[in-house]
């Protein structure tokens, strides 16, 4: 009986704890009155939500507490001060980490800071640095402790790169801060640049490693095809193997005579192989240093032990890396933004059409003027105060329930994006398609036939024979490069073949 009540008590207690956790997870807003509580709140809720927001641009804790908002959805109606996506880049940014070091204990450079930054540089370099990776925390703390005996420095550096945009690390008065909202446009461009550089560096590193032993591997594979292949040559000292004490042919073994006839065995290659084995420790050390950046930054697993026989050493494919996953996530995000932008445009057209039908000419012209102001603020500003004022003004002035409903829909979609009108989302998608080896023309809005014909029409007008066709099209911004045009032409020809197949099914 006691066991029954005990299990019942444990079950009820677990349900209450779960209910409390779920209730805590649904908590969407918090008010803080000082910098330290603000940092604690940022740390707490950044582990639960993708985005953190603040409604005010300037914060004075003497006047009122600051409101923080948390969400898993992007919302442009507030000022974003933290994003999980941006953190993945910031925490690996050497320059950002150096800024954090410089800000320690007041403004001004001291020698210990410069020495620490040099040591941090060794952990990946300036583009991809794993010094603040959580798996490296104990080592990082030990390194910092060599320069300054303060256990809080590591936490400070990590908080700085995580929550810099909140404004809490500015060297100003304790009770006043100015936030630095994260622009979606800047965020996309920063992450795209970071990931494309990472992919390029990964491929360069992999090729460099492969080149170090590929020639030896190919040569040995050729040796092994020979019927008189002597496996002892791979292990023994080749000094006497190729140069016996007695240089007469009488002292040659049958294997040596066969090698001399076929020429398939090469002393220099064998020397390289033995050098590889003799210097394996140094080679492993160099490889580990080069690949450690990827191991920590992009969750790659390399089996260095298999390098004992270098032919067994395998490097993960790009598709298996965390970098590839981030590229895919970013592409999905941009595609979703593009769809939101299209929906926003369609809603705007519907709204104007409905307004024109229901309003007289004077009211309709007034509404169009307000919409121009609204669109201007929507596209140019990181802050939303003026946008809020215009929206309230329109909603309070219009009397038609239908128009108000449609405008609220428009606000809902438009607040999901904060991209400048000049931003070409198709260009971003195309860059990511290249990086992911996806179809160049997967975008439904891109008309291959129309664009190819536009290129052909442009070439008919070209009369300057000092410039190539491709360069001419690049100057007109019709193609990005030669590969772009080749893909376009290939896709166009493919469509023409499909048309012929449809017209002649038999």
N, C-alpha and C positions, 0 to 999 in steps of 0.2 A: 504493500500500500504506500509506504514511504517512497519507494522507487517510482511509483506512478505519479505521485504529487511532485516529486523532484523533477521528473521528465516534463510534466505539465508546466511547472514553474520555469524551467529552462526554455521550453518552447515559447511560452508567453513573453519571456524576457527577450528572446531572440527576435520575435515579431515586433516588439516595441523598439528595439535597437534598429531593426531594418526600417520601421516606419519613420524613426527619427532621422536616419540617414537619407531616406527618400525625401523627407520634408526639407532637410538641409540642402539636398541637391536641387530642389525646386526654388531655393532662395535666390532671387534675381537682383537684389539691390542691397547696398550697405552704405551707411553714413559714417564718415570718420572725421575726427577733429584735429589731427596732428599728423606730422610726417611719419613717425614710427608706426602708429596704428595703420596708416595708409600702406606702408610697405608690408606689414603683416597680412593685411587684407588682400593685397595683390598676390602674395605668395600662396595664400590659402585658396583663393578662387581661381588662380591660373592653373592649379592642378585639377580643377573640376570642369572648367569651361574653356572653349577655344578662343573666345574673345572677351576682353575687358574694356569697358567704356566709361567715359566721364562726360557730364553734360556741360560743364563750364570750361571756358578757355583759360581764365585767370582765377586762381583760388587764393582767398585770404581767410585763413583759419580763424582770425580774430572776429570776422564778420559772421560766418556761417560754416557749418560742416560741409564737406564735399560728398557728393553722391556718386558711388560707383555702381555700374550695371554690368551684369554678366550674362553671356549667351553663347550658344553653340552656332548661332546664325549671324551672318554679317548684317549689320544695321548701320546705314549711313545717317540716321537721324541723330546719332550721338557721335562723340569724338572717340575713335578707337585709340587706346593707349597700350594695348597688349594684344598680340596675336601669336598663337602656337606656331603658325606657318613662318612668321618672321623670326621667331626665336631660333628655329632650326638653322637659320642663316647667321643671325647675330652672334650666337654662342660660338660659332666657328670662324668669326671674323677677327683676325689678328689686330687690325687697326682699332677696332671697337674695344678689344681687351686692353690695348695700350692706352686708350682714352680713359678707361676705368682706372688703370694704374696711375696715370698722371693726376687724376682727380683725388687720389688718396691724401688725406690729411692736408688739405688746402692746396692752393695753386702754387705752381713753381716746380721745377725739375730738381731732383736730387740724384746723386750718383747711384744709390741703391735701386732707384726706380729704373734707371737706364740699364743697369746690369740685369735686373729681373726681366725686363722686356726682351733683352738679347737671349736670355735663357728660354723664355716662352716661345720665341721665334723658332727655336730648334724643334718644337713639337708640331711640325707640319709646315711651317712657313707662314707667309702673309695671306695667302688666299684661303687655305683650309687648315685651320689650327685646332687641335683636339685638346689643348691644355685644360679647358673647362669641362671636358666630357666627364660625366658622373662616374664612369668606370675608372677614371684616372685620378679621382679626387684625392685619395690618400697620398699619391706621389706629388700631386700639385701642391697640397698643403705642406708637405715636407720641403719642397723647393722654395715656397714662399717663406717658410720658417727660417731658411738659411739667410734671408735678407732682412726679415723683420719678425720679431717674436710677438705676433698678435694673431690669435686664432680666428679672429673675425674677418681678416682680410680676404680670405678665399670666398666667404659668403658674400662679402661686399662686392667683389668683382663679378660674381655670378648674378647678384641682384641688379647690378648696374646695367649689364648687357640685356637682362631680361625686362627691366622696368624703366629703362632710360626715358621712354616717351611720356611717362607720368610726370616728369619734371622734378621729381623729389631729389635728384642728384645735382641740380643746379647750385652753383656757389652764390646763393643769395640769402635773404633773410629766412629764418627758420619757419616763420608763420605765413610766408607767401611763396607760391609756386606758379609757374606758367607751363601748361602741358604742351606737348609736341605731338599732335594727332598723327596717326599713321595713315597716309594717303593710300588708297587702294592701288592707284596708278603706280606710285613709287614702290609699293610693296611688290607688285607683280614684276616690275622691271628689275628690281634688286634680286628677287628670287630667281628670275629667268636667267639673268647674267651669271649668278652664282652657280646654278645647276649646269648651264652650258659650259662654263669654265671647268667644272668638276668632271663632266663627261669627257672633255678634250684631254684634261690631264690624266684621267684614268686610262684612256686609249693610248696616250703617249707612253705612259709608264709600263703598261702591259706590253707594248711593242718593244720597248727598250729591254725589258726582261727576257722576252722571247728571243730577241736578237743575240743575247749573250750566250745562248747555248743551242740555238736552232741549227747552226752550221755543223756543230759537232754531232748533234743528233742525226742529221741527214746523212753525214758521212758514215757514221757507225751503222746506220740502217743499210747502207750500200755494202759495207763490209760483210754484214751478216747474211747477205744474199749469196755470197761466194761459197762454193762447196767446201773450200779449205779454210773457212773462217776459224780463226784461232782465238777463242774467248780469253785465253791466258794473257793476250796482249793488252787487254783492258785493265788488268790488275798488276802486271809485273813491270819492273823498271825496264824501260825500253832502250837504255844505253847499250847494253850488250845484245839486246834483241835485234837491233838494226845494225849494230857495229860489233860483231864478234871479235875476240882477240886475234884470231887467225882470219885475215881478210880473204883468204883463198876460198873459192867456191866449194871446195871440199868440206869446209866446216859449216856450210849452210845446211839447215834442215830442209826437209821437203816443203814445209810451210813457207820458209824464206824464199826458196826458189820460185814457188807459185806466186808469192807476193810480187817478186821482182818481175815475173812474166806479165802478170795482169795489171800491175801498177795500181791496184785497188786500195792497197794500204799506203798511208802517207804518214811519214814520221812526224811532220809538223802537227798534223791533226791529233796524232796520238799524244804528242807533247801537250797540246792544249787540253786534252782529256785529263791527263795526269795533273796538269796545273789546276784544273777544276777541282779534282779530288783533294789535292794538297792545300788549296786555298779555300776550301768549302766554307770554313768558318767565317772568313772575311766576306765571301760572296753572300752568305746567309745574312750577315750583319748589315751589308749594304741593302739587300733586298728588303729586310725587315724594316729598316729605316724609311725606305721609299714607300713601302706598302702600309706602314703603320698609320699614315694619314687616312688612307681609305678604310683600314680596319676599324679605326675609332670613329671617323666621320660618317661612314656609310655602311657600318655593320657588315663588313666583309670578313670571311673566315679563310685564312690561308694556312695550308698544311706545310710548314717549313721543314718538317722532319722528312717528308718525301723527297726533299731536294738531295738527299744522299744519293739517290739515283735520279738525276735531274729530269729524266724522261717521264717520271711519275708525278712531277710537280705540276699541279693544275691551278690555274687562275680562274676565279669565278667569272662567268659571263656578265656583261653589263645588266642584262635583264634580271639577274639575281641580286642586284645591289639595291641598297636603300636610295641611292641617287636616282635610279631608274623609277622607283616608286614615287619619289617626290616629283619627278618630271611628269609622270602620269597624272598625279593629283593636281598639279598646276594646270595641266592641259584641260582637265575636267572642269576646274574652276573657271577658266577663261571661256570655255564653251558655254557654261552656264550663264556667265556674265553677258555673253553675246546674245543669248536667247532672251535674257532679261531686258537688254537694251532694245531688242526688236519688239518685245511685248510693250515696253514703255512707249516706243514710237507709235505702235498701233493704237494703244490706248489714248495717246495724245490726239491722234487723228479722229478717233471716235468721239472724244470729248469736245473737240472743236466743232465737229459736225452736229452733235447734239445741241451744243450751245447756240450755234447759228440758227438752228431750227426753232429754238424756244425763246431766244432773246431778241430784242429790237437792235437796230444797227448801232445805236449809241452804247448800250450795255455790252454788246458783243465786242466792239472796238476797245472798250475799257478792259474787258477780260483778256483780250489778246495782248494788250500792253503789259498787264500784270503777269501774264504767262511768260513774256519775253524776259521780264525782270527775274522771274522765278527760275527759268532755264539758265539764265546767266549766273545766278548764285549757285545753282545746282552743279554747274560744270566747273566753276572757277575756284570755289572756296573750300577750304578744309573745315571751316566752321559753319554752323547751321543756324545761327541766331537770326540773320536777315531772312533766311529761307523760312524759318518758323513764322516770322512776322508777316511775310507775304502770303503764306498759306492760310494763316488765321484771318487775314484781311479778306481774302477771296471767299473763304467759307462763311464768314460773318456777313458778307455783302450779298452773296447769291441766295435767292429764295427758293429756287427749284430743287426739290428733293432728288430728282433724277440726276441733275448736273452735279450736285454735291456728292452723291454716291459715286459717280464716275470720276470726279476729281480725287476723292479719297482713294480709289483704286489706283489712280495715276501716281499719287503720292507714295503709296505702298510699294509699287514697282520701282519708282525713280529713286527712292531712298536706299535701295539695295545696291546701287552703283554710285560711284563718285569718280568717273573717268572723264578726262578731258575729251572734247569732241574730236580732237586730232588723233587720239589714240586709235590705232588700227588693230583691233582684236584679231582680225584675220591674219595679220602679220605675225602676231604672237603665236597663234595656233600653228601657222606654217612652220615657224622655227622649232616648235615642240614636235611637230610631225617629223621633221628632219632628224631631230635628236632621238626620237623613238622609232625611227625607220618605218613610219606609218605612211599611208597614202597621202601624197601632196594635196590631192584635190578631194578630200573627204568632205570639205565644207559644202553644204547644200547650196549656199548662196553664190558660190563661185561657178560661173558659166564657162566651161572649158571652150566650147565652140565659139562663143561670142568673143572671148578674150584672144583666142588664136587668130581669128579673122581680123581682129583689131591690130594685131601684130603684123599680119600679112599686108593689110591696107597701109600701115605706116611704112613698111619696107618698099612699097611701090612708089612712095613719094621721096624716098632717099636718093639724092643725087650726088652725095659726097662719097666718092670711092676711096677716100683716104681713111675712112672709118669702117670697121667691120659691121655686119648686120647685128651681131649680138651687142656690141658696144653702142650702136645706134639705139637699140631697144632699151638698153640699160639707161641711157641718157634720157629717154622718154619716160622712164620709170614704169615701163610695161613688163619688164622682167627684172629679177634681182641679179641673176648671173647666168652663165651658160647652162649650168645644170638645171636651173629653173626652166629655161626655154626647151631643153631636151625633154624634160618631164611633161611639159605642156604639149609639145608636138606628139609625143608618144601617146598621151592620153587622148588627144584629138583623133589620131589615126585609129586608136582602139574603138572610139565611138563610131567612126565611119564604118569600120568593119562590122560592128554590131548592127548598124542600120542596114547594111547590105544583107546580112544574115536574116534579118527580120523581113526584108522585102522578098527574099528568095529562100523561103523555108525548106524547099525541096531541092 
